[in-house]
C-alpha cells in the first residue's frame, strides 16, 4: 500500500497501525537475504504502533504519517537505534538524541522501523544490500538499503541522502520514485556530514504524492544547518497531485558523458523524447558542462577529508582501503583548486536560475543504464553530478526497462525552491505517458 492509503485506512478504522507494522516486519524477515536493513527494533516499532492505535481510539489528533512505517539510512540519528554509518570505526555508536528528520517523523505519527544499510561513510564502497529485482545486481549506493527496502515493498517510504548521486541512482536501479529536494529544504542536523556544500537529503516512495508528503513532513528551517534557509518550503504534496495549467516545456542537454549510456537507456530516452515532440528543446552541453563535473569532484573530496579525515589519522584500520584512498585524494586538492571549484558551483547555480525562467524541467536518464552486476560496484553517479552541485531538486520516475528487465529511471531537474512545480511537471509526464499506453 501507498503511505497515503495507509494513513486513510487507519484513520477510517479499516486497519490498525499494528497490522501495518506487523506486515512490514514480516516482509523484512521473509526477505532477509536482500540485506536492506542493518538495525531493526521490532519491539519499539510495535509499541509505537499500539500508541498510534490508542490515539485514534481516543479521538486524538492524528499526524500526516500516522502509523506509516519508514526506514532511515544509517547515517541519520534516531534515539534508541545505533547509527554506525556502515563503518567499523563507528561500530557501537548509539545516539542519544533524534536528528531533526527523526523528530519530525515521530511528531507526525510515522513509525521508524529501523536503519537501512548505507555504503561505508556514505561513499562508493559496495555494502551487502542486493537489488530487489535481481539479487545478482547492485541496488546502487550510498542510499542502497533505503532504495531496496522501498523497491522490495518492506516499507512505503524511506529517507536517504545524496552528495553526488546517492538518491536518484538507487531509485533508478530499484524502480522507485524519489526526490532529492532543493538543497536546504530538509535539515541535516543529526546526519553524518561528508560535505557541508553538497550533502543533501532525499526520499524514496512508491508514488509522487507519497514522496511529496514525506518531504513536507521532514522539511523545515533549522538554524543549526548552514544550508537551511528561513523561508517557506514548497508545498510538495500539493505539487505532486496538481494538474499543470499548460503542458510543460522540457530541455534536453547532450551531456559530456552520454557516450557511456547503455543502448537501452539511449533508446528509451529517444522514444520518450519522440513522444514529447516539440515540448523538448535539445542543446549540446558537452563542453560547457565539463567544468561543473570537475568542480563537484574537488569540492566533494576536499570536504570529505575535512569531515572524515580524522578517521584516517586516528583509526585507519576502521575503514576500508577505498575510504582511505578517498580521504587521501581529497587531501591532494589544494585551497586554490577548492576555491575555484566553489566559483564554478556558483556559475552553475546562476546558469540554471536563468534556464528555469524558460523551461519547466531538464529531462535526462537517472542512470547510464540498468543496475550493474553486484561485483562491478554501485554504478556511476554521473547523471546527478551537475544538478547536485547546483543544489537543484531532482525527481526520479521509474519509466524505462533495460535489456535484463531491470528498471531505468527518468530524471527531471527543476528550479531551486520550485520543487512543487517540478513534482507537478512530473505528474503531468507520468499522466501523459499513461494516457498513451
C-alpha positions in Angstrom: 0.0 0.0 0.0 1.0 3.6 -0.5 1.7 5.7 2.5 -1.3 7.9 1.7 -3.5 4.8 1.5 -2.2 3.6 4.9 -3.0 6.9 6.6 -6.5 6.9 5.2 -7.2 3.3 6.1 -6.0 3.7 9.7 -8.0 6.9 10.1 -11.1 5.3 8.8 -10.6 2.2 11.0 -10.2 -0.3 8.1 -6.9 -1.4 9.5 -4.7 -0.7 12.5 -1.1 0.6 12.8 -0.1 -2.6 14.5 -1.4 -4.6 11.5 0.6 -2.4 9.1 3.8 -2.7 11.2 3.4 -6.5 11.6 3.1 -6.8 7.9 6.2 -4.7 7.3 8.2 -6.7 9.8 7.1 -10.0 8.2 8.1 -8.8 4.8 11.6 -7.8 6.1 12.1 -11.1 7.8 11.0 -13.1 4.8 13.3 -11.1 2.6 16.3 -11.0 4.9 18.7 -12.1 2.0 18.2 -8.7 0.4 20.2 -7.2 3.3 18.4 -3.9 3.1 18.4 -3.4 6.9 21.2 -3.1 9.4 19.2 -2.4 12.6 15.6 -3.3 13.3 13.8 -2.7 16.6 10.6 -4.6 16.2 9.6 -4.2 19.9 9.8 -0.4 19.7 8.1 -0.3 16.4 5.1 -2.4 17.6 4.9 -0.3 20.8 4.7 2.9 18.7 2.1 1.3 16.5 0.0 0.4 19.6 0.3 4.0 20.7 -0.9 5.2 17.3 -3.9 3.0 17.6 -4.7 4.2 21.1 -4.6 7.8 19.9 -7.1 7.1 17.2 -9.4 5.1 19.6 -9.5 8.1 22.0 -10.2 10.6 19.2 -6.8 12.4 19.5 -5.3 14.4 16.6 -3.5 12.1 14.1 -0.3 13.0 12.2 0.2 13.2 8.5 2.1 9.9 8.5 0.1 8.3 11.3 1.0 4.6 11.5 3.2 4.6 8.4 6.5 2.5 8.6 9.6 4.4 7.5 13.2 3.4 7.0 16.1 5.7 7.8 19.5 5.5 6.1 22.1 4.5 8.8 23.8 7.9 8.8 20.7 9.6 10.3 20.5 9.6 14.1 17.4 8.2 15.8 17.4 7.8 19.5 17.2 4.1 20.6 18.8 2.9 17.3 22.5 2.5 16.5 24.0 4.8 13.9 27.2 3.3 12.6 27.4 4.8 9.1 28.5 1.5 7.6 31.9 1.8 9.1 33.8 -0.4 11.6 35.3 2.8 13.0 31.8 3.8 14.2 30.7 0.3 15.5 28.6 0.6 18.6 27.7 4.3 18.2 24.4 4.9 19.8 23.0 8.5 19.5 21.1 9.8 22.5 19.0 12.3 20.5 16.9 12.3 17.4 18.1 14.0 14.2 15.7 16.8 13.1 14.4 14.3 10.5 13.6 11.5 13.0 12.0 14.0 15.4 9.8 15.4 12.6 8.7 11.8 11.6 7.8 10.9 15.1 5.9 14.1 15.6 3.6 13.2 12.6 3.0 9.6 13.7 5.4 7.8 11.5 6.9 4.6 12.8 10.7 4.3 12.3 11.1 0.6 11.7 14.9 0.7 11.7 18.0 1.7 9.9 18.7 0.9 6.3 22.1 -0.1 5.0 24.5 2.5 3.8 27.7 2.1 2.0 30.7 2.9 4.2 30.7 6.5 5.3 28.1 7.2 2.6 30.7 6.8 -0.2 31.2 4.4 -3.1 32.3 1.1 -1.4 29.6 -1.6 -2.0 27.6 -2.7 1.0 25.8 -6.0 1.4 22.4 -4.9 0.0 21.2 -6.5 -3.2 18.9 -5.3 -5.9 15.2 -6.2 -5.2 14.6 -7.0 -8.8 17.6 -9.3 -9.2 20.0 -10.1 -6.4 22.8 -10.6 -8.8 22.8 -6.8 -9.4 23.6 -3.8 -7.2 20.9 -1.5 -5.7 23.3 1.4 -6.1 24.9 3.5 -3.4 25.1 5.0 -0.9 21.4 5.0 0.0 21.3 1.4 -1.1 19.2 0.0 1.7 16.6 2.7 1.6 16.0 2.3 -2.1 16.0 -1.5 -1.9 13.6 -1.5 1.1 11.0 0.5 -0.8 11.6 -1.3 -4.0 11.0 -4.6 -2.3 7.9 -3.4 -0.5 9.3 -3.6 3.0 8.2 -0.1 3.8 6.3 2.5 1.7 8.8 5.3 2.5 12.5 5.7 3.3 14.9 8.5 3.7 18.4 8.7 2.2 21.0 11.3 1.3 22.8 12.5 -1.8 26.2 14.1 -2.2 26.6 13.1 -5.8 24.0 10.6 -7.0 23.1 8.5 -4.0 19.3 9.0 -4.1 18.5 9.2 -7.8 20.8 6.4 -8.9 19.5 3.8 -6.3 15.9 4.9 -7.2 16.6 4.2 -10.8 18.2 0.8 -10.2 15.5 -0.3 -7.7 12.5 1.0 -9.6 11.2 3.5 -7.1 10.1 7.2 -7.2 12.5 9.5 -5.5 13.1 13.2 -4.9 16.2 15.0 -3.9 14.8 18.4 -3.0 16.4 21.7 -3.3 19.5 22.0 -1.1 18.4 23.2 2.3 14.8 22.1 2.2 15.4 19.1 4.5 17.6 19.9 7.6 20.7 17.8 8.1 21.2 18.2 11.9 21.9 14.8 13.3 23.1 13.4 9.9 26.7 12.3 9.2 28.4 15.2 7.5 30.6 14.3 4.5 30.4 17.7 2.6 28.8 20.8 4.0 28.4 22.2 0.5 27.0 19.1 -1.3 25.3 16.9 1.3 21.5 16.9 0.6 18.7 14.7 1.9 16.2 12.8 -0.3 13.4 10.3 0.0 12.1 7.2 -1.7 8.5 6.1 -2.2 6.0 4.3 -4.5 4.2 7.4 -5.8 4.8 11.1 -6.4 2.2 12.0 -3.8 4.0 9.8 -1.2 7.4 11.4 -1.7 5.8 14.8 -1.7 4.1 14.1 1.6 7.3 12.8 3.2 9.2 15.9 2.2 6.5 18.2 3.6 6.8 16.3 6.9 10.6 16.4 7.3 11.3 19.7 5.6 11.7 22.9 7.6 14.1 25.6 8.7 16.9 24.6 11.0 19.3 27.4 12.1 21.8 24.8 13.1 22.2 23.7 9.5 24.3 26.1 7.3 22.4 25.1 4.2 18.9 25.6 5.7 17.1 28.8 4.8 14.4 30.8 6.8 11.7 30.9 4.1 8.6 28.8 3.5 9.2 25.5 1.8 7.4 24.4 -1.5 4.2 22.5 -0.8 5.3 19.3 -2.4 2.3 17.0 -1.8 0.1 19.7 -3.4 2.5 19.9 -6.3 2.6 16.1 -6.8 -1.2 16.0 -7.2 -1.8 19.2 -9.1 -2.6 19.5 -12.8 -0.3 21.6 -14.9 -2.1 24.7 -16.1 -0.3 24.3 -19.5 1.8 21.4 -21.0 5.3 21.9 -19.7 8.4 22.7 -21.7 11.4 20.4 -21.3 15.1 20.8 -22.2 17.5 18.0 -23.0 21.2 18.6 -22.7 23.6 16.3 -24.7 25.9 15.8 -21.7 29.6 15.1 -22.0 29.0 11.6 -20.5 26.2 10.4 -22.8 28.6 8.4 -24.9 28.5 6.0 -21.9 24.7 5.4 -22.0 23.6 1.9 -22.5 21.7 1.1 -25.7 18.6 0.5 -23.6 18.9 3.8 -21.8 19.6 5.7 -25.0 16.8 4.1 -27.0 14.3 4.5 -24.1 15.1 8.2 -23.8 14.9 8.7 -27.5 11.5 7.1 -27.6 10.4 9.3 -24.7 11.7 12.5 -26.3 9.9 11.5 -29.5 6.6 11.1 -27.6 7.1 14.6 -26.2 7.7 16.1 -29.6 8.1 19.9 -29.7 7.7 20.1 -26.0 11.5 19.3 -25.8 14.4 21.6 -26.9 17.8 19.8 -27.4 21.1 21.6 -26.7 24.7 20.3 -26.9 26.3 20.9 -23.5 29.3 18.6 -23.8 32.0 21.3 -23.5 30.3 23.9 -21.3 29.3 21.4 -18.5 32.6 19.6 -18.2 33.9 22.1 -15.7 30.9 21.6 -13.5 31.6 17.9 -13.2 35.3 18.6 -12.2 34.2 21.1 -9.7 31.9 18.7 -7.9 34.7 16.2 -7.5 37.1 18.7 -6.0 34.5 20.1 -3.5 33.4 16.6 -2.5 36.9 15.3 -2.0 38.2 18.4 -0.1 35.2 18.4 2.3 35.2 14.7 2.7 38.7 14.9 4.1 37.6 17.9 6.3 34.8 16.0 7.9 36.2 12.4 8.0 39.9 12.7 7.7 40.2 12.2 11.5 39.3 8.5 11.0 42.3 8.1 8.6 44.5 9.8 11.2 43.2 8.1 14.3 41.8 4.7 13.2 42.8 3.8 9.6 42.1 0.1 10.2 38.4 1.1 11.0 37.7 1.9 7.3 38.3 0.2 4.0 41.1 1.0 1.6 38.5 2.6 -0.7 37.6 5.1 2.0 41.2 5.7 2.9 42.0 6.4 -0.7 39.1 8.8 -1.0 40.2 10.8 2.0 43.8 10.9 0.7 42.6 12.1 -2.7 40.6 14.8 -1.0 43.8 16.0 0.7 45.5 16.3 -2.6 43.2 19.2 -3.6 44.7 22.5 -2.6 42.8 25.5 -1.3 43.1 27.3 -4.6 41.5 24.4 -6.6 38.8 24.3 -3.9 38.0 28.0 -4.2 38.0 27.8 -8.0 35.6 24.8 -7.8 33.3 26.8 -5.5 33.3 29.6 -8.1 32.2 27.0 -10.7 29.4 25.9 -8.4 28.1 29.5 -8.3 28.3 29.7 -12.0 26.2 26.6 -12.3 23.6 27.9 -9.9 23.4 31.2 -11.9 23.1 29.4 -15.2 20.2 27.2 -14.0 18.4 30.1 -12.3 18.1 31.7 -15.7 17.3 28.5 -17.5 14.2 27.7 -15.5 12.6 31.0 -16.4 12.1 29.5 -19.8 11.8 25.7 -19.1 9.9 23.7 -16.6 12.4 20.8 -16.3 15.6 19.3 -17.6 14.9 15.8 -18.8 17.6 13.1 -18.7 18.2 9.5 -17.7 18.6 8.9 -14.0 21.4 6.4 -14.6 23.6 5.4 -17.5 21.7 2.1 -17.8 20.2 -0.6 -15.6 21.9 -1.8 -12.4 25.4 -3.3 -12.9 26.2 -6.7 -11.6 26.9 -6.7 -7.8 30.6 -7.4 -8.2 31.0 -4.5 -10.6 30.3 -1.9 -7.9 27.4 0.5 -7.1 27.2 2.2 -10.5 28.2 5.6 -11.8 26.5 8.7 -10.2 27.4 11.0 -13.1 23.8 11.6 -14.2 23.2 13.6 -11.0 26.6 15.3 -10.6 25.8 18.7 -12.1 22.3 19.0 -10.5 23.7 18.1 -7.1 26.5 20.6 -7.5 23.9 23.3 -8.2 21.6 22.2 -5.3 18.6 21.7 -7.7 15.6 19.4 -7.0 15.6 16.2 -9.0 12.8 13.6 -9.3 13.3 10.0 -10.5 10.5 8.3 -12.3 10.5 4.5 -12.8 9.5 4.6 -16.5 12.1 2.6 -18.5 13.2 -1.0 -18.6 16.6 -2.4 -19.6 17.7 -5.5 -21.6 17.8 -7.6 -18.4 14.3 -6.5 -17.4 15.7 -4.2 -14.7 14.4 -0.7 -14.3 15.9 2.5 -15.6 14.7 5.8 -14.2 13.9 9.0 -16.0 15.2 12.1 -14.2 13.6 15.6 -14.1 15.5 18.5 -12.6 13.8 21.8 -11.8 14.5 25.2 -10.5 15.8 25.9 -7.0 12.9 26.1 -4.4 10.5 25.2 -7.1 10.1 21.6 -6.0 6.3 21.7 -6.1 6.5 22.9 -9.8 8.9 20.0 -10.5 6.5 17.5 -8.9 3.6 19.0 -10.9 5.6 18.6 -14.1 6.5 15.0 -13.1 2.8 14.3 -12.5 2.0 15.7 -16.0 4.7 13.5 -17.6 3.5 10.3 -15.9 -0.1 11.0 -16.7 0.7 11.9 -20.3 2.6 8.7 -20.9 -0.1 6.6 -19.1 -2.7 8.0 -21.5 -0.7 6.9 -24.5 -0.4 3.3 -23.4 
